[in-house]
Amino acid sequence: MNIKELTSKKNRKEKIAMLTCYDSAFAALLERCKLDCILVGDSLGMVIKGDKTTLTVSLDEIKYHLKCVTAGTSDTFVIVDMPFSTFQENPEKTFSHAAELMAAGAQMVKVEGEEWLLETVEFLTTRGIPVCSHLGMLPQSIHKIGSYRKFGSSEKENESLVNTATSLENAGAELLVLELVEPATSKQITEVLKIPTVGIGSGNFVDGQVLVLYDILGIGDKLSFARDFLSDANSVEECIMNYIQAVKEERFP
């Protein structure tokens, strides 16, 4: 799996299935199940470390978990979150941090942010680092946003999200995560962009879906947009396969 194949899936209208992962054992299982993409997410701050937000995750911590994941995979496309404070300063510093993550085994880095990130996205992509952008609900900005909520419900937000998504694609982003974006806005963005869109809590009009691994296992908070796939499965492997199949057949969400 690679970014060209992911784009081909969009063009063929084949859904992309993605899950977060933080260790080699689960990574190996996800690969056996033929998952398209693994995201080594900064969600590890909450589901692994037990913190209240993702803001506590350091570059060294996510690099450690990235190395664990890549030790368990050989064919799965692996994306890694750039932690809070590792990409906000300037493009040059961001490149240095992103290069560390690529050297640790990532095939793409993910950054949360809007128009202010355009220069950084272009700086990275023109220097050989593939970038996944992230719009809508930005967990790293939770203290500024105030609470988890849907984005794109107003005409102003809808227009801003569509324009920003287009600008990020033009800057070189090759994948876009849409978190808690209104389905109508997600649909519009997906139709406008040539790059794949992957949604979480953003409806079914996107090119793929991503969830936190522990959410499909029924562990942790009961989120409105997640589903416990283990409750109807006889094993963890069957649970993962059921999630992938549900995404591919557009039965989830």
C-alpha positions as CSV (number, residue, x, y, z in Angstrom):
1,M,0.0,0.0,0.0
2,N,1.2,3.5,-0.8
3,I,-0.2,6.9,-1.5
4,K,-0.7,6.3,-5.2
5,E,-2.7,3.2,-4.4
6,L,-4.8,5.1,-1.9
7,T,-5.5,7.8,-4.6
8,S,-6.4,5.0,-7.0
9,K,-8.9,3.7,-4.5
10,K,-10.6,7.1,-4.4
11,N,-10.7,7.1,-8.2
12,R,-12.2,3.6,-8.2
13,K,-14.6,4.6,-5.4
14,E,-13.2,1.9,-3.1
15,K,-13.4,2.8,0.5
16,I,-10.2,3.2,2.6
17,A,-10.1,1.5,6.0
18,M,-7.8,3.0,8.7
19,L,-7.3,2.4,12.4
20,T,-5.0,3.8,15.0
21,C,-2.3,1.5,16.5
22,Y,0.5,1.9,19.0
23,D,2.3,-1.4,19.3
24,S,3.8,-4.2,17.2
25,A,1.4,-7.0,18.2
26,F,-1.7,-5.1,17.1
27,A,0.1,-3.8,14.1
28,A,0.9,-7.3,12.9
29,L,-2.7,-8.3,13.4
30,L,-4.0,-5.3,11.5
31,E,-1.7,-6.2,8.6
32,R,-2.9,-9.8,8.6
33,C,-6.4,-8.4,8.3
34,K,-5.4,-6.4,5.3
35,L,-6.1,-3.0,6.8
36,D,-5.2,-0.2,4.3
37,C,-3.6,2.3,6.7
38,I,-2.4,2.5,10.3
39,L,-2.3,5.8,12.1
40,V,0.1,6.1,14.9
41,G,-2.0,8.8,16.5
42,D,-1.3,11.2,19.3
43,S,-4.5,9.8,20.7
44,L,-2.0,7.6,22.6
45,G,-1.9,10.4,25.1
46,M,-5.4,9.6,26.1
47,V,-5.8,5.9,25.4
48,I,-2.3,4.7,26.4
49,K,-1.1,7.3,28.9
50,G,-4.4,8.1,30.4
51,D,-4.1,11.9,30.0
52,K,-7.1,14.2,29.4
53,T,-5.9,15.5,26.0
54,T,-3.4,14.7,23.3
55,L,-1.3,17.7,24.1
56,T,1.1,15.8,26.5
57,V,2.5,13.5,23.8
58,S,6.2,14.2,23.0
59,L,8.1,13.6,19.8
60,D,10.2,10.9,21.6
61,E,7.0,9.2,22.8
62,I,5.3,9.0,19.4
63,K,8.6,8.0,17.7
64,Y,8.8,5.1,20.2
65,H,5.3,3.9,19.4
66,L,6.0,4.4,15.7
67,K,9.0,2.1,15.8
68,C,6.9,-0.5,17.7
69,V,4.2,-0.4,14.9
70,T,6.6,-0.5,12.0
71,A,8.4,-3.5,13.7
72,G,5.1,-5.4,13.3
73,T,4.3,-4.4,9.7
74,S,5.9,-4.6,6.2
75,D,3.1,-3.8,3.7
76,T,0.6,-1.6,5.6
77,F,0.8,2.2,4.9
78,V,1.8,3.9,8.2
79,I,1.0,7.5,9.0
80,V,2.2,9.2,12.2
81,D,0.8,12.3,14.0
82,M,3.2,15.2,14.6
83,P,2.7,16.0,18.3
84,F,1.6,19.4,19.6
85,S,4.5,21.9,19.4
86,T,6.6,20.0,16.9
87,F,5.2,21.7,13.8
88,Q,3.9,25.1,14.9
89,E,7.2,27.0,15.1
90,N,8.5,27.3,11.5
91,P,8.8,25.1,8.4
92,E,12.5,24.4,8.9
93,K,12.0,23.1,12.5
94,T,9.0,21.1,11.4
95,F,11.0,19.5,8.6
96,S,13.6,18.4,11.2
97,H,11.0,16.8,13.4
98,A,9.2,15.2,10.4
99,A,12.5,13.8,9.1
100,E,13.0,12.1,12.5
101,L,9.6,10.4,12.1
102,M,10.2,9.4,8.5
103,A,13.6,7.9,9.5
104,A,11.8,6.0,12.3
105,G,9.6,4.3,9.7
106,A,6.7,6.6,8.9
107,Q,5.5,6.9,5.3
108,M,3.5,10.1,5.9
109,V,3.2,12.7,8.7
110,K,-0.1,14.2,9.8
111,V,-0.5,17.8,10.9
112,E,-3.6,19.5,12.4
113,G,-4.3,23.0,11.2
114,E,-5.8,25.4,8.7
115,E,-4.5,28.2,6.4
116,W,-1.5,29.0,8.7
117,L,-0.1,25.6,7.8
118,L,0.1,26.1,4.0
119,E,3.7,27.3,4.0
120,T,4.7,24.3,6.1
121,V,2.9,21.8,4.0
122,E,4.5,23.1,0.9
123,F,7.9,23.1,2.6
124,L,7.6,19.5,3.6
125,T,6.1,18.1,0.4
126,T,8.6,19.8,-1.9
127,R,11.4,18.1,0.2
128,G,10.0,14.6,-0.1
129,I,7.9,14.3,3.1
130,P,4.3,13.2,2.3
131,V,1.7,15.1,4.4
132,C,-1.8,14.2,5.6
133,S,-3.7,17.3,6.7
134,H,-6.4,17.4,9.3
135,L,-9.4,19.7,9.4
136,G,-12.6,20.1,11.4
137,M,-12.3,19.2,15.0
138,L,-8.7,19.6,16.0
139,P,-7.9,17.8,19.3
140,Q,-4.6,19.7,19.7
141,S,-6.6,22.9,19.8
142,I,-9.2,21.7,22.3
143,H,-8.5,24.4,24.8
144,K,-9.1,27.1,22.2
145,I,-12.2,25.4,20.7
146,G,-13.6,24.7,24.1
147,S,-15.3,21.4,23.5
148,Y,-15.7,18.6,20.9
149,R,-18.3,19.7,18.4
150,K,-19.4,19.4,14.7
151,F,-17.9,21.8,12.1
152,G,-19.4,23.0,8.9
153,S,-23.0,23.6,10.1
154,S,-23.0,27.2,9.2
155,E,-22.4,28.6,5.7
156,K,-19.3,30.5,6.8
157,E,-17.7,27.3,8.3
158,N,-18.7,25.3,5.3
159,E,-17.1,27.7,2.9
160,S,-14.0,28.1,5.1
161,L,-13.5,24.3,5.3
162,V,-13.9,23.8,1.5
163,N,-11.5,26.6,0.7
164,T,-8.9,25.5,3.2
165,A,-9.1,21.9,2.0
166,T,-8.5,23.0,-1.5
167,S,-5.6,25.3,-0.5
168,L,-4.0,22.4,1.5
169,E,-4.2,20.1,-1.6
170,N,-2.7,22.8,-3.7
171,A,0.1,23.2,-1.2
172,G,0.9,19.5,-1.6
173,A,-1.1,17.6,1.0
174,E,-1.8,14.1,-0.3
175,L,-4.4,12.9,2.2
176,L,-7.0,14.7,4.3
177,V,-8.6,13.7,7.6
178,L,-11.9,15.3,8.4
179,E,-12.9,15.0,12.0
180,L,-16.5,15.8,13.2
181,V,-17.3,17.6,10.0
182,E,-20.9,17.8,8.8
183,P,-21.6,15.1,6.2
184,A,-22.8,17.6,3.6
185,T,-19.5,19.6,4.0
186,S,-17.5,16.4,3.9
187,K,-19.2,15.4,0.7
188,Q,-18.5,18.7,-0.9
189,I,-14.8,18.6,0.1
190,T,-14.5,15.0,-1.1
191,E,-16.0,15.9,-4.5
192,V,-13.8,18.9,-5.0
193,L,-10.5,17.3,-4.0
194,K,-8.4,14.9,-6.1
195,I,-6.7,13.5,-3.0
196,P,-8.5,11.0,-0.7
197,T,-10.5,12.1,2.3
198,V,-10.8,10.0,5.5
199,G,-13.5,10.8,8.0
200,I,-14.0,10.3,11.7
201,G,-17.5,11.2,12.8
202,S,-18.0,13.0,9.4
203,G,-20.5,10.8,7.7
204,N,-20.2,8.4,4.8
205,F,-19.5,10.7,1.9
206,V,-15.8,10.5,2.4
207,D,-13.3,8.2,0.7
208,G,-12.5,6.2,3.9
209,Q,-12.9,6.0,7.7
210,V,-10.6,6.0,10.7
211,L,-11.3,5.1,14.3
212,V,-9.3,4.6,17.4
213,L,-8.5,0.9,17.6
214,Y,-9.8,0.6,21.2
215,D,-13.1,2.1,20.2
216,I,-13.9,-0.8,17.9
217,L,-12.9,-3.1,20.7
218,G,-15.4,-1.5,23.0
219,I,-12.8,-0.1,25.3
220,G,-12.9,3.4,26.7
221,D,-15.5,6.2,26.2
222,K,-18.7,5.5,24.3
223,L,-18.4,7.9,21.4
224,S,-21.5,8.7,19.3
225,F,-19.6,8.2,16.0
226,A,-17.8,4.9,17.0
227,R,-19.1,1.3,17.2
228,D,-18.1,-1.7,19.3
229,F,-17.4,-4.3,16.6
230,L,-16.1,-6.8,19.2
231,S,-19.5,-7.4,20.8
232,D,-20.6,-9.2,17.6
233,A,-17.3,-11.1,17.0
234,N,-15.8,-14.2,18.4
235,S,-12.2,-12.8,18.4
236,V,-10.3,-9.6,18.1
237,E,-9.3,-10.6,14.6
238,E,-12.9,-11.1,13.5
239,C,-13.7,-7.7,15.1
240,I,-11.1,-6.0,12.9
241,M,-12.2,-7.9,9.8
242,N,-15.8,-6.9,10.5
243,Y,-14.8,-3.2,10.8
244,I,-12.9,-3.3,7.5
245,Q,-15.7,-5.0,5.7
246,A,-18.3,-2.6,7.1
247,V,-16.2,0.4,5.9
248,K,-15.7,-1.2,2.5
249,E,-19.4,-2.0,2.1
250,E,-20.4,1.4,3.4
251,R,-22.3,-0.1,6.3
252,F,-20.2,2.0,8.7
253,P,-20.9,4.7,9.6
